Amino acid sequence: MSDRSWVFGTVAAVAKHPVLWPTAVVQVVRLAAPGWWRRRPFLPLPAPGYVHLRVTTMYGGDGTRPIEPDDVVAWLRWCRADARR
């Protein structure tokens, strides 16, 4: 999945939930591809192969379906709850 347009919708969705911001920062740091600052778009995004794997396992198909921002918000809620245990 080379199209990264999902990033902007996801950031907008997470921005509406300030309680998830710290969790989102932790996950961005954990999932950022090594050396992300050396490659365009110079954002700490996960490696495309990782995103493809996650999209394929979540939505099925060939891994080209865009990531749903609400799914990311739900996942961040789960990460936050899991960290609090």
Phi, psi and omega per residue, in radians:
M1 nan 1.684 -3.088
S2 -1.567 -0.320 3.113
D3 -1.271 2.090 -3.096
R4 -1.858 0.380 3.138
S5 -1.140 -0.339 3.116
W6 -1.102 -0.394 -3.062
V7 -1.084 -0.793 -3.051
F8 -1.172 -0.729 3.082
G9 -1.131 -0.640 3.134
T10 -1.189 -0.773 3.108
V11 -1.057 -0.742 3.127
A12 -1.105 -0.708 3.138
A13 -1.164 -0.740 -3.137
V14 -1.220 -0.581 -3.135
A15 -1.052 -0.430 -3.139
K16 -1.353 -0.109 -3.079
H17 -2.216 1.369 -3.088
P18 -0.944 -0.510 3.141
V19 -1.137 -0.380 -3.137
L20 -1.595 -0.138 -3.085
W21 -1.003 -0.831 3.136
P22 -1.076 -0.705 3.112
T23 -1.108 -0.722 3.134
A24 -1.096 -0.715 3.125
V25 -1.102 -0.771 3.117
V26 -1.040 -0.787 -3.111
Q27 -1.204 -0.621 3.077
V28 -1.075 -0.774 3.129
V29 -1.117 -0.752 -3.121
R30 -1.171 -0.639 -3.009
L31 -1.709 -0.149 -3.109
A32 -1.040 2.362 3.118
A33 -1.127 2.447 3.100
P34 -0.979 2.373 3.122
G35 1.211 0.449 -3.091
W36 -1.010 -0.489 -3.090
W37 -1.274 -0.186 3.132
R38 -1.642 -0.152 -3.053
R39 -2.183 2.495 3.032
R40 -1.119 2.466 0.221
P41 -1.591 0.388 3.089
F42 0.986 0.705 3.083
L43 -2.157 2.565 -3.131
P44 -1.346 1.184 -3.132
L45 -1.630 2.701 3.050
P46 -1.141 2.759 3.095
A47 -1.058 2.466 -3.131
P48 -0.967 -0.646 3.120
G49 -1.111 -0.669 3.108
Y50 -1.154 -0.780 3.133
V51 -1.074 -0.753 3.124
H52 -1.034 -0.800 3.118
L53 -1.044 -0.838 -3.101
R54 -1.136 -0.718 3.133
V55 -1.149 -0.724 3.131
T56 -1.108 -0.754 -3.111
T57 -1.300 -0.452 -3.127
M58 -1.488 -0.807 -3.025
Y59 -1.845 -0.220 -3.082
G60 1.362 -2.984 3.118
G61 1.332 -2.621 -3.055
D62 -1.695 0.142 3.074
G63 1.431 0.289 -3.125
T64 -1.790 -0.078 3.129
R65 -1.160 2.409 3.113
P66 -1.154 2.594 3.088
I67 -1.265 2.340 3.127
E68 -1.470 2.160 3.140
P69 -0.963 -0.653 3.122
D70 -1.131 -0.529 3.082
D71 -1.185 -0.635 3.110
V72 -1.191 -0.714 3.096
V73 -1.075 -0.768 3.100
A74 -1.078 -0.727 3.124
W75 -1.119 -0.725 3.111
L76 -1.126 -0.642 3.063
R77 -1.079 -0.737 3.117
W78 -1.112 -0.781 3.111
C79 -1.031 -0.746 -3.132
R80 -1.132 -0.790 3.121
A81 -1.127 -0.698 -3.139
D82 -1.150 -0.650 -3.136
A83 -1.212 -0.426 -3.098
R84 -1.478 -0.180 -3.133
R85 -1.230 nan nan
